[in-house]
């Protein structure tokens, strides 16, 4: 198996497909962060810790690429959508 870092751009373009937003069809994405909170009892620190998870979202409609999110994060965001309390943060 070849390391992706060793592939040249021509090989990548010939053997890959364009990612398209499933919501609006856009081909452009921006980076955002989802945060997971680790309790201080697990980390052994005085305070809870926030762990950033980089994700990509559509540059046009803001829909995250759900294929890149862990299943637990997808389920939590679905539950929180009803409350207007999503966890994707853009910087």
C-alpha positions as CSV (number, residue, x, y, z in Angstrom):
1,X,0.0,0.0,0.0
2,X,1.4,3.4,-1.0
3,X,1.6,6.2,1.6
4,X,-0.8,9.1,0.5
5,X,2.0,11.6,1.2
6,X,4.2,9.9,-1.4
7,X,1.6,10.2,-4.2
8,X,2.0,12.9,-6.8
9,X,-0.9,15.3,-7.6
10,X,-1.5,13.7,-11.0
11,X,-2.0,10.3,-9.5
12,X,-4.3,11.7,-6.9
13,X,-6.4,13.5,-9.5
14,X,-6.6,10.4,-11.7
15,X,-7.6,8.1,-8.9
16,X,-9.9,10.2,-6.8
17,X,-13.4,11.7,-6.9
18,X,-14.5,15.2,-6.0
19,X,-16.2,15.6,-2.7
20,X,-19.6,17.4,-3.1
21,X,-21.8,18.7,-0.4
22,X,-24.8,16.3,0.0
23,X,-27.0,19.3,1.0
24,X,-26.4,21.9,-1.7
25,X,-23.9,20.3,-4.2
26,X,-21.1,22.8,-3.6
27,X,-17.5,21.6,-4.1
28,X,-15.9,24.0,-1.6
29,X,-15.4,23.5,2.1
30,X,-14.0,25.4,5.1
31,X,-12.4,24.0,8.2
32,X,-14.3,24.3,11.5
33,X,-13.8,22.6,14.9
34,X,-16.1,20.4,17.0
35,X,-15.1,20.2,20.6
36,X,-15.4,17.3,23.0
37,X,-15.3,18.0,26.8
38,X,-13.1,15.6,28.9
39,X,-14.0,15.6,32.6
40,X,-11.2,16.5,35.0
41,X,-11.5,13.1,36.7
42,X,-10.4,11.4,33.5
43,X,-7.6,14.0,32.6
44,X,-6.3,14.3,36.1
45,X,-6.3,18.1,35.8
46,X,-7.9,20.8,37.9
47,X,-10.4,21.7,35.2
48,X,-12.4,19.9,32.5
49,X,-10.4,19.9,29.2
50,X,-11.8,20.8,25.7
51,X,-10.4,18.7,22.9
52,X,-10.7,20.2,19.4
53,X,-11.8,17.9,16.5
54,X,-11.1,19.5,13.1
55,X,-14.0,19.0,10.7
56,X,-14.9,20.4,7.3
57,X,-18.2,22.1,6.4
58,X,-19.6,23.4,3.2
59,X,-18.5,26.9,2.3
60,X,-21.9,27.7,0.9
61,X,-24.5,26.1,3.2
62,X,-22.4,25.2,6.3
63,X,-23.4,21.5,6.3
64,X,-20.5,19.4,7.8
65,X,-19.1,16.5,5.8
66,X,-20.8,13.8,8.0
67,X,-18.5,11.0,6.6
68,X,-15.6,12.6,8.5
69,X,-17.5,12.8,11.9
70,X,-17.5,10.0,14.4
71,X,-20.9,8.3,14.6
72,X,-21.3,9.6,18.2
73,X,-20.8,13.2,17.1
74,X,-23.4,12.8,14.3
75,X,-26.0,11.4,16.7
76,X,-25.4,14.2,19.3
77,X,-25.7,16.9,16.6
78,X,-29.0,15.4,15.4
79,X,-30.4,15.4,18.9
80,X,-29.2,19.0,19.5
81,X,-30.5,20.4,16.2
82,X,-34.0,20.4,17.7
83,X,-32.8,22.6,20.5
84,X,-30.8,24.9,18.2
85,X,-27.7,23.8,20.2
86,X,-25.2,22.4,17.6
87,X,-21.6,21.8,18.5
88,X,-19.8,22.8,15.3
89,X,-17.8,26.0,15.9
90,X,-16.3,28.1,13.1
91,X,-13.2,30.3,13.8
